[in-house]
Amino acid sequence: MSLVFEEHRLDDVAARPELDPGALLRRTASVAARARSARSVALEAGLATLAEQGRPRAVVVVGTGEAALAGELLAAVCAGSSPVPVSVVSGSHLPGWVGANDLVMAAAALPGREADDIAQLAMEAVRRGCRFFAVGSSDGPLAAVAEQARAPYAAVTAEPGAALWPIAIPLLTAATEVGVAALPTDVYEAAAAKLEEAAWINGPSVETFENPAKTLAYDLAGTLPVVWGAGPVAGFAARWFVAKLAANAGYPAAAGEFPGAGAEQLTLLRGPFGGTGPRSIFDDPIEDDVTRLRAVLLSDTADPHGAEGSVAEREMAAAVELARARGVAISELGTETGRVVERMAGLLALTEYVTVYLAVAYGLDPSTNTLVAG
């Protein structure tokens, strides 16, 4: 059975229980509270023991799924300012170079097979004599590894699909403690405020024409999104958006970070879904039953890597020029003012709401990707 995007579902969320992604929306709206809780947990985790050992040679975040994305968020925040490299490991082995001078931060939001796998990597890090910090549930396997290693542990509360900030904030706090990140103490509350603001602006009771998330969900319907970010912050946001489109809506999309993604993204634009030339503004791709690419541009002008005139911005501008020449529609999202974690919070929250509404309008339960309405 083919799924049909029905715009009226966006404004019928509360009135149609069979379409109601209420649990997921409430979970999304409660992220600010979980972020504040994670900050409190991090401050009580005994991170001073890490600081006493000085700055590490490198930081390696070990995790999968949203834990890996939390590590990528840390890397994006530190890009260009950290005196040491920050990398993420999602595979089954630690790189051979990781040793006693490095800080390994293992993360797993929920108990289960993935957490057990991360615990194995964590034990390998401890055997190598690495400095160690872990984030996870109070009853997860990482808690036992941290206890055995006499290392700090942040026991956070998270739910499936809503673990990014509960994990990322302890990672950011630990990175600041050891001199890898430079984040003021008030930035965490400011980020939580951004998450709350996004919940008001993009909430289910706000009608589509006033709701940025619902509007973008409508624009993406029936298209193949290519999400582009200029610089580390927007580049991470692009990867996050694509991951959440898959997780919440089962919707395929591609992400590209500039600089570096120019060649492959231009190839997409020249391919069978990239269009053959400008289209009329009156064309409706849904009614015309034509599947086309849609470029979604994410920008963070406060990021020097993505600012106007940078290599990243020039590469993305060239891709945009080709997209317009090929008749590919374009949506643009940007960060607001504020420090990097605040800007990140607002952009990620908006894009997550988009993914939930896209699922709803197709009659899918965004927590399971199953059909709940014909």
C-alpha positions as a LaTeX table, in Angstrom:
\begin{tabular}{lrrr}
\hline
Residue & $x$ (\AA) & $y$ (\AA) & $z$ (\AA) \\
\hline
Met1 & 0.00 & 0.00 & 0.00 \\
Ser2 & 1.49 & 3.33 & $-1.03$ \\
Leu3 & 1.66 & 6.09 & 1.52 \\
Val4 & 0.18 & 9.49 & 0.75 \\
Phe5 & 1.27 & 12.77 & 2.32 \\
Glu6 & $-1.85$ & 14.48 & 3.70 \\
Glu7 & $-1.26$ & 17.98 & 4.96 \\
His8 & $-4.40$ & 18.07 & 7.11 \\
Arg9 & $-2.83$ & 15.48 & 9.42 \\
Leu10 & $-0.31$ & 18.09 & 10.56 \\
Asp11 & $-3.06$ & 20.14 & 12.18 \\
Asp12 & $-5.09$ & 17.11 & 13.30 \\
Val13 & $-2.46$ & 15.61 & 15.57 \\
Ala14 & $-4.41$ & 16.19 & 18.76 \\
Ala15 & $-7.80$ & 15.36 & 17.27 \\
Arg16 & $-6.78$ & 12.05 & 15.65 \\
Pro17 & $-5.50$ & 9.59 & 18.28 \\
Glu18 & $-4.50$ & 7.04 & 15.64 \\
Leu19 & $-2.13$ & 9.64 & 14.18 \\
Asp20 & $-1.01$ & 11.07 & 17.49 \\
Pro21 & 2.77 & 10.84 & 17.94 \\
Gly22 & 2.09 & 12.24 & 21.41 \\
Ala23 & 4.64 & 10.12 & 23.21 \\
Leu24 & 7.42 & 11.11 & 20.84 \\
Leu25 & 6.38 & 14.77 & 20.78 \\
Arg26 & 6.25 & 14.87 & 24.57 \\
Arg27 & 9.64 & 13.20 & 24.67 \\
Thr28 & 11.00 & 15.77 & 22.22 \\
Ala29 & 9.48 & 18.62 & 24.21 \\
Ser30 & 10.97 & 17.29 & 27.45 \\
Val31 & 14.54 & 17.28 & 26.14 \\
Ala32 & 15.26 & 20.60 & 27.86 \\
Ala33 & 14.47 & 19.11 & 31.27 \\
Arg34 & 16.64 & 16.10 & 30.50 \\
Ala35 & 19.46 & 18.39 & 29.40 \\
Arg36 & 19.34 & 20.23 & 32.72 \\
Ser37 & 19.29 & 16.94 & 34.61 \\
Ala38 & 22.28 & 15.68 & 32.62 \\
Arg39 & 24.24 & 18.80 & 33.51 \\
Ser40 & 23.55 & 18.24 & 37.22 \\
Val41 & 24.60 & 14.60 & 36.93 \\
Ala42 & 27.81 & 15.59 & 35.13 \\
Leu43 & 28.73 & 18.09 & 37.82 \\
Glu44 & 28.31 & 15.38 & 40.47 \\
Ala45 & 30.27 & 12.71 & 38.56 \\
Gly46 & 33.68 & 13.50 & 40.06 \\
Leu47 & 35.21 & 14.94 & 36.89 \\
Ala48 & 37.86 & 16.76 & 38.93 \\
Thr49 & 39.86 & 13.51 & 38.90 \\
Leu50 & 40.18 & 13.85 & 35.13 \\
Ala51 & 41.23 & 17.48 & 35.37 \\
Glu52 & 43.97 & 16.63 & 37.88 \\
Gln53 & 45.72 & 14.56 & 35.21 \\
Gly54 & 45.98 & 17.53 & 32.85 \\
Arg55 & 45.00 & 17.77 & 29.22 \\
Pro56 & 44.98 & 14.48 & 27.27 \\
Arg57 & 46.80 & 13.88 & 24.00 \\
Ala58 & 43.45 & 13.11 & 22.31 \\
Val59 & 39.81 & 12.49 & 23.16 \\
Val60 & 38.14 & 9.38 & 21.78 \\
Val61 & 34.38 & 8.96 & 22.16 \\
Val62 & 33.19 & 5.36 & 21.92 \\
Gly63 & 29.51 & 4.81 & 21.14 \\
Thr64 & 26.92 & 3.85 & 18.55 \\
Gly65 & 23.63 & 5.40 & 17.42 \\
Glu66 & 22.75 & 8.57 & 19.30 \\
Ala67 & 25.79 & 8.12 & 21.54 \\
Ala68 & 28.00 & 8.32 & 18.45 \\
Leu69 & 26.07 & 11.39 & 17.31 \\
Ala70 & 26.69 & 12.94 & 20.74 \\
Gly71 & 30.40 & 12.34 & 20.17 \\
Glu72 & 30.12 & 14.00 & 16.76 \\
Leu73 & 28.39 & 16.95 & 18.40 \\
Leu74 & 31.34 & 17.27 & 20.78 \\
Ala75 & 33.77 & 17.11 & 17.87 \\
Ala76 & 31.81 & 19.78 & 15.98 \\
Val77 & 31.77 & 22.09 & 19.01 \\
Cys78 & 35.53 & 21.64 & 19.47 \\
Ala79 & 36.44 & 21.97 & 15.79 \\
Gly80 & 38.91 & 24.74 & 15.17 \\
Ser81 & 39.31 & 25.60 & 18.86 \\
Ser82 & 40.40 & 22.40 & 20.60 \\
Pro83 & 44.15 & 22.02 & 21.16 \\
Val84 & 43.81 & 18.24 & 20.74 \\
Pro85 & 41.90 & 16.02 & 18.28 \\
Val86 & 38.45 & 14.70 & 19.13 \\
Ser87 & 37.35 & 11.53 & 17.31 \\
Val88 & 34.46 & 9.07 & 17.44 \\
Val89 & 34.76 & 5.28 & 17.32 \\
Ser90 & 31.66 & 3.25 & 16.45 \\
Gly91 & 33.32 & 0.03 & 15.34 \\
Ser92 & 34.38 & $-3.09$ & 17.19 \\
His93 & 38.01 & $-2.11$ & 17.86 \\
Leu94 & 39.86 & 0.81 & 19.37 \\
Pro95 & 42.45 & 2.34 & 17.04 \\
Gly96 & 45.93 & 1.01 & 17.72 \\
Trp97 & 47.29 & 4.44 & 18.61 \\
Val98 & 44.93 & 4.96 & 21.57 \\
Gly99 & 46.90 & 4.69 & 24.80 \\
Ala100 & 47.57 & 5.95 & 28.30 \\
Asn101 & 47.88 & 9.60 & 27.27 \\
Asp102 & 44.41 & 9.65 & 25.73 \\
Leu103 & 40.99 & 10.16 & 27.28 \\
Val104 & 38.40 & 7.57 & 26.22 \\
Met105 & 34.80 & 8.58 & 26.87 \\
Ala106 & 32.40 & 5.66 & 26.46 \\
Ala107 & 28.68 & 6.28 & 26.09 \\
Ala108 & 25.58 & 4.07 & 25.91 \\
Ala109 & 22.22 & 5.54 & 26.85 \\
Leu110 & 20.30 & 2.32 & 27.42 \\
Pro111 & 21.18 & $-1.23$ & 28.50 \\
Gly112 & 21.20 & $-3.86$ & 25.76 \\
Arg113 & 23.40 & $-5.49$ & 23.17 \\
Glu114 & 24.88 & $-2.22$ & 21.88 \\
Ala115 & 25.72 & $-1.16$ & 25.45 \\
Asp116 & 27.41 & $-4.55$ & 26.01 \\
Asp117 & 29.51 & $-4.03$ & 22.87 \\
Ile118 & 30.55 & $-0.55$ & 24.02 \\
Ala119 & 31.42 & $-1.97$ & 27.43 \\
Gln120 & 33.84 & $-4.38$ & 25.73 \\
Leu121 & 35.59 & $-1.44$ & 24.05 \\
Ala122 & 35.59 & 0.41 & 27.35 \\
Met123 & 37.30 & $-2.52$ & 29.07 \\
Glu124 & 39.90 & $-2.56$ & 26.30 \\
Ala125 & 40.58 & 1.14 & 26.96 \\
Val126 & 40.97 & 0.45 & 30.68 \\
Arg127 & 43.37 & $-2.46$ & 29.99 \\
Arg128 & 45.48 & $-0.12$ & 27.87 \\
Gly129 & 45.69 & 2.29 & 30.80 \\
Cys130 & 43.69 & 5.06 & 29.09 \\
Arg131 & 42.14 & 7.81 & 31.10 \\
Phe132 & 38.48 & 6.94 & 31.23 \\
Phe133 & 35.03 & 8.48 & 31.66 \\
Ala134 & 31.65 & 6.90 & 30.90 \\
Val135 & 28.06 & 8.02 & 30.41 \\
Gly136 & 25.08 & 5.69 & 30.57 \\
Ser137 & 22.13 & 4.41 & 32.52 \\
Ser138 & 22.43 & 3.66 & 36.22 \\
Asp139 & 22.08 & $-0.08$ & 35.58 \\
Gly140 & 24.05 & $-0.25$ & 32.33 \\
Pro141 & 27.23 & $-2.29$ & 31.82 \\
Leu142 & 29.39 & 0.83 & 31.58 \\
Ala143 & 28.68 & 1.60 & 35.22 \\
Ala144 & 30.45 & $-1.61$ & 36.21 \\
Val145 & 33.43 & $-0.83$ & 33.97 \\
Ala146 & 33.77 & 2.65 & 35.46 \\
Glu147 & 33.52 & 1.28 & 39.00 \\
Gln148 & 36.20 & $-1.30$ & 38.29 \\
Ala149 & 38.46 & 1.38 & 36.80 \\
Arg150 & 37.65 & 3.83 & 39.62 \\
Ala151 & 36.71 & 6.31 & 36.91 \\
Pro152 & 33.98 & 8.97 & 36.93 \\
Tyr153 & 30.57 & 7.88 & 35.67 \\
Ala154 & 27.54 & 10.01 & 34.72 \\
Ala155 & 24.33 & 8.02 & 35.22 \\
Val156 & 21.84 & 9.78 & 32.96 \\
Thr157 & 18.18 & 9.18 & 32.22 \\
Ala158 & 17.36 & 8.86 & 28.54 \\
Glu159 & 14.78 & 7.26 & 26.27 \\
Pro160 & 15.18 & 5.61 & 22.87 \\
Gly161 & 15.44 & 8.31 & 20.24 \\
Ala162 & 15.93 & 11.09 & 22.80 \\
Ala163 & 19.42 & 10.45 & 24.13 \\
Leu164 & 21.51 & 13.01 & 22.27 \\
Trp165 & 21.53 & 15.82 & 24.82 \\
Pro166 & 21.53 & 13.61 & 27.95 \\
Ile167 & 24.75 & 12.08 & 26.63 \\
Ala168 & 26.28 & 15.11 & 24.90 \\
Ile169 & 26.12 & 17.41 & 27.93 \\
Pro170 & 28.24 & 15.17 & 30.20 \\
Leu171 & 30.71 & 14.74 & 27.31 \\
Leu172 & 30.89 & 18.53 & 26.84 \\
Thr173 & 31.29 & 19.03 & 30.59 \\
Ala174 & 34.11 & 16.50 & 30.80 \\
Ala175 & 35.85 & 17.98 & 27.75 \\
Thr176 & 35.74 & 21.41 & 29.37 \\
Glu177 & 37.14 & 20.03 & 32.64 \\
Val178 & 40.23 & 18.66 & 30.88 \\
Gly179 & 40.83 & 21.78 & 28.76 \\
Val180 & 39.69 & 20.36 & 25.42 \\
Ala181 & 36.53 & 22.48 & 25.14 \\
Ala182 & 36.08 & 26.03 & 26.43 \\
Leu183 & 32.44 & 26.37 & 27.41 \\
Pro184 & 31.19 & 28.83 & 30.06 \\
Thr185 & 29.05 & 27.39 & 32.82 \\
Asp186 & 25.90 & 29.26 & 31.76 \\
Val187 & 25.86 & 27.88 & 28.21 \\
Tyr188 & 24.07 & 24.69 & 29.26 \\
Glu189 & 21.09 & 26.56 & 30.67 \\
Ala190 & 21.07 & 28.75 & 27.57 \\
Ala191 & 20.97 & 25.64 & 25.38 \\
Ala192 & 18.11 & 24.20 & 27.43 \\
Ala193 & 16.23 & 27.47 & 26.94 \\
Lys194 & 16.73 & 27.14 & 23.16 \\
Leu195 & 15.27 & 23.64 & 23.30 \\
Glu196 & 12.25 & 24.95 & 25.20 \\
Glu197 & 11.80 & 27.79 & 22.72 \\
Ala198 & 11.85 & 25.31 & 19.82 \\
Ala199 & 9.15 & 23.27 & 21.54 \\
Trp200 & 6.87 & 26.33 & 21.69 \\
Ile201 & 7.51 & 27.48 & 18.12 \\
Asn202 & 7.24 & 24.04 & 16.52 \\
Gly203 & 4.70 & 22.40 & 18.81 \\
Pro204 & 1.70 & 20.42 & 17.49 \\
Ser205 & $-0.81$ & 23.13 & 18.43 \\
Val206 & 0.90 & 25.72 & 16.18 \\
Glu207 & $-0.74$ & 25.75 & 12.75 \\
Thr208 & 1.28 & 24.82 & 9.70 \\
Phe209 & 1.57 & 28.31 & 8.21 \\
Glu210 & 3.09 & 29.58 & 11.49 \\
Asn211 & 5.11 & 26.47 & 12.29 \\
Pro212 & 8.60 & 26.26 & 10.70 \\
Ala213 & 8.87 & 22.50 & 11.28 \\
Lys214 & 5.48 & 21.69 & 9.74 \\
Thr215 & 6.21 & 23.99 & 6.80 \\
Leu216 & 9.50 & 22.28 & 6.03 \\
Ala217 & 7.90 & 18.84 & 6.40 \\
Tyr218 & 5.38 & 19.90 & 3.74 \\
Asp219 & 8.17 & 21.14 & 1.47 \\
Leu220 & 10.12 & 17.88 & 1.79 \\
Ala221 & 7.16 & 15.60 & 1.04 \\
Gly222 & 7.62 & 13.57 & $-2.11$ \\
Thr223 & 11.20 & 14.71 & $-2.62$ \\
Leu224 & 14.62 & 13.18 & $-2.01$ \\
Pro225 & 16.31 & 15.63 & 0.38 \\
Val226 & 20.01 & 16.42 & 0.12 \\
Val227 & 20.97 & 18.24 & 3.30 \\
Trp228 & 24.05 & 20.44 & 3.09 \\
Gly229 & 25.99 & 22.09 & 5.87 \\
Ala230 & 28.89 & 24.54 & 5.55 \\
Gly231 & 31.43 & 24.00 & 8.32 \\
Pro232 & 31.58 & 21.56 & 11.25 \\
Val233 & 28.51 & 22.82 & 13.14 \\
Ala234 & 26.12 & 22.89 & 10.19 \\
Gly235 & 27.75 & 19.75 & 8.78 \\
Phe236 & 26.96 & 17.84 & 11.96 \\
Ala237 & 23.41 & 19.22 & 11.93 \\
Ala238 & 23.02 & 17.88 & 8.37 \\
Arg239 & 24.09 & 14.37 & 9.43 \\
Trp240 & 21.79 & 14.55 & 12.46 \\
Phe241 & 18.85 & 15.60 & 10.29 \\
Val242 & 19.39 & 12.70 & 7.90 \\
Ala243 & 19.73 & 10.22 & 10.78 \\
Lys244 & 16.48 & 11.43 & 12.38 \\
Leu245 & 14.63 & 11.38 & 9.05 \\
Ala246 & 15.44 & 7.68 & 8.87 \\
Ala247 & 14.75 & 6.95 & 12.53 \\
Asn248 & 11.48 & 8.87 & 12.92 \\
Ala249 & 9.98 & 8.82 & 9.43 \\
Gly250 & 11.77 & 6.02 & 7.61 \\
Tyr251 & 12.57 & 8.70 & 5.05 \\
Pro252 & 15.71 & 8.51 & 2.85 \\
Ala253 & 18.02 & 11.49 & 2.53 \\
Ala254 & 21.67 & 12.30 & 1.89 \\
Ala255 & 23.95 & 14.60 & 3.86 \\
Gly256 & 26.97 & 16.56 & 2.72 \\
Glu257 & 29.41 & 18.74 & 4.64 \\
Phe258 & 31.35 & 21.46 & 2.89 \\
Pro259 & 34.23 & 21.76 & 2.27 \\
Gly260 & 34.97 & 18.33 & 0.89 \\
Ala261 & 31.57 & 17.11 & $-0.26$ \\
Gly262 & 31.46 & 19.11 & $-3.47$ \\
Ala263 & 32.21 & 16.35 & $-5.98$ \\
Glu264 & 29.70 & 13.79 & $-4.73$ \\
Gln265 & 26.95 & 16.35 & $-4.21$ \\
Leu266 & 27.39 & 17.76 & $-7.72$ \\
Thr267 & 27.12 & 14.21 & $-9.03$ \\
Leu268 & 23.77 & 13.82 & $-7.27$ \\
Leu269 & 22.52 & 17.02 & $-8.89$ \\
Arg270 & 23.53 & 15.75 & $-12.32$ \\
Gly271 & 21.87 & 12.36 & $-11.74$ \\
Pro272 & 18.37 & 11.13 & $-12.63$ \\
Phe273 & 16.68 & 12.87 & $-9.69$ \\
Gly274 & 18.48 & 16.17 & $-10.09$ \\
Gly275 & 16.13 & 17.62 & $-12.67$ \\
Thr276 & 16.82 & 18.80 & $-16.18$ \\
Gly277 & 16.24 & 22.52 & $-15.87$ \\
Pro278 & 14.20 & 25.23 & $-14.16$ \\
Arg279 & 10.59 & 24.37 & $-13.40$ \\
Ser280 & 7.60 & 26.66 & $-13.18$ \\
Ile281 & 6.81 & 28.08 & $-9.76$ \\
Phe282 & 3.31 & 26.71 & $-10.24$ \\
Asp283 & 4.50 & 23.10 & $-10.52$ \\
Asp284 & 3.42 & 20.86 & $-7.63$ \\
Pro285 & 5.82 & 17.90 & $-7.36$ \\
Ile286 & 3.33 & 15.94 & $-5.24$ \\
Glu287 & 0.43 & 16.31 & $-7.66$ \\
Asp288 & 2.72 & 15.77 & $-10.65$ \\
Asp289 & 3.95 & 12.52 & $-9.06$ \\
Val290 & 7.54 & 13.48 & $-9.83$ \\
Thr291 & 10.31 & 12.56 & $-7.42$ \\
Arg292 & 13.01 & 15.22 & $-7.39$ \\
Leu293 & 15.88 & 16.20 & $-5.17$ \\
Arg294 & 15.32 & 19.05 & $-2.74$ \\
Ala295 & 18.36 & 20.82 & $-1.34$ \\
Val296 & 18.19 & 21.83 & 2.32 \\
Leu297 & 20.88 & 24.36 & 3.21 \\
Leu298 & 22.03 & 24.58 & 6.83 \\
Ser299 & 24.21 & 27.54 & 7.69 \\
Asp300 & 25.90 & 28.82 & 10.81 \\
Thr301 & 27.31 & 32.25 & 10.04 \\
Ala302 & 28.89 & 32.48 & 13.49 \\
Asp303 & 31.08 & 29.47 & 12.65 \\
Pro304 & 34.24 & 30.78 & 10.94 \\
His305 & 34.44 & 27.56 & 8.90 \\
Gly306 & 31.00 & 28.22 & 7.43 \\
Ala307 & 31.03 & 32.00 & 7.32 \\
Glu308 & 30.67 & 33.95 & 4.11 \\
Gly309 & 33.87 & 33.87 & 2.12 \\
Ser310 & 35.14 & 30.63 & 3.66 \\
Val311 & 36.12 & 27.63 & 1.54 \\
Ala312 & 33.06 & 25.77 & 2.85 \\
Glu313 & 30.70 & 28.57 & 1.91 \\
Arg314 & 32.22 & 28.94 & $-1.55$ \\
Glu315 & 31.88 & 25.22 & $-2.25$ \\
Met316 & 28.26 & 25.17 & $-1.08$ \\
Ala317 & 27.48 & 28.28 & $-3.13$ \\
Ala318 & 28.75 & 26.47 & $-6.24$ \\
Ala319 & 26.49 & 23.49 & $-5.47$ \\
Val320 & 23.53 & 25.82 & $-4.92$ \\
Glu321 & 24.16 & 27.51 & $-8.26$ \\
Leu322 & 24.07 & 24.15 & $-10.03$ \\
Ala323 & 20.98 & 23.10 & $-8.07$ \\
Arg324 & 19.11 & 26.19 & $-9.25$ \\
Ala325 & 20.26 & 25.63 & $-12.82$ \\
Arg326 & 18.93 & 22.07 & $-12.67$ \\
Gly327 & 15.58 & 23.20 & $-11.28$ \\
Val328 & 16.14 & 21.70 & $-7.82$ \\
Ala329 & 14.05 & 23.39 & $-5.13$ \\
Ile330 & 15.91 & 24.80 & $-2.15$ \\
Ser331 & 15.03 & 25.27 & 1.53 \\
Glu332 & 17.28 & 27.27 & 3.83 \\
Leu333 & 17.73 & 27.01 & 7.60 \\
Gly334 & 20.16 & 28.97 & 9.69 \\
Thr335 & 21.24 & 29.28 & 13.28 \\
Glu336 & 20.31 & 32.22 & 15.45 \\
Thr337 & 22.66 & 34.26 & 17.59 \\
Gly338 & 24.31 & 32.72 & 20.61 \\
Arg339 & 27.23 & 30.51 & 21.50 \\
Val340 & 27.92 & 27.35 & 19.57 \\
Val341 & 26.01 & 24.95 & 21.85 \\
Glu342 & 22.99 & 27.28 & 21.91 \\
Arg343 & 22.98 & 27.59 & 18.13 \\
Met344 & 23.31 & 23.85 & 17.78 \\
Ala345 & 20.42 & 23.23 & 20.17 \\
Gly346 & 17.99 & 25.41 & 18.24 \\
Leu347 & 18.89 & 23.94 & 14.84 \\
Leu348 & 18.76 & 20.31 & 15.97 \\
Ala349 & 15.44 & 20.75 & 17.76 \\
Leu350 & 13.82 & 22.29 & 14.68 \\
Thr351 & 14.98 & 19.51 & 12.39 \\
Glu352 & 13.79 & 16.78 & 14.77 \\
Tyr353 & 10.28 & 18.24 & 14.80 \\
Val354 & 10.37 & 18.23 & 10.99 \\
Thr355 & 11.02 & 14.47 & 11.00 \\
Val356 & 8.14 & 13.78 & 13.38 \\
Tyr357 & 5.68 & 15.82 & 11.33 \\
Leu358 & 6.80 & 14.20 & 8.10 \\
Ala359 & 5.98 & 10.81 & 9.60 \\
Val360 & 2.61 & 12.03 & 10.85 \\
Ala361 & 1.57 & 13.47 & 7.49 \\
Tyr362 & 2.31 & 10.13 & 5.83 \\
Gly363 & 0.17 & 8.35 & 8.43 \\
Leu364 & 3.11 & 6.69 & 10.16 \\
Asp365 & 3.73 & 6.20 & 13.84 \\
Pro366 & 7.09 & 8.01 & 14.17 \\
Ser367 & 8.15 & 5.79 & 17.09 \\
Thr368 & 7.82 & 2.56 & 15.07 \\
Asn369 & 7.60 & 3.63 & 11.38 \\
Thr370 & 4.45 & 1.52 & 11.06 \\
Leu371 & 1.33 & 2.52 & 9.15 \\
Val372 & $-1.44$ & 3.74 & 11.45 \\
Ala373 & $-3.71$ & 5.46 & 8.93 \\
Gly374 & $-4.66$ & 4.73 & 5.35 \\
\hline
\end{tabular}
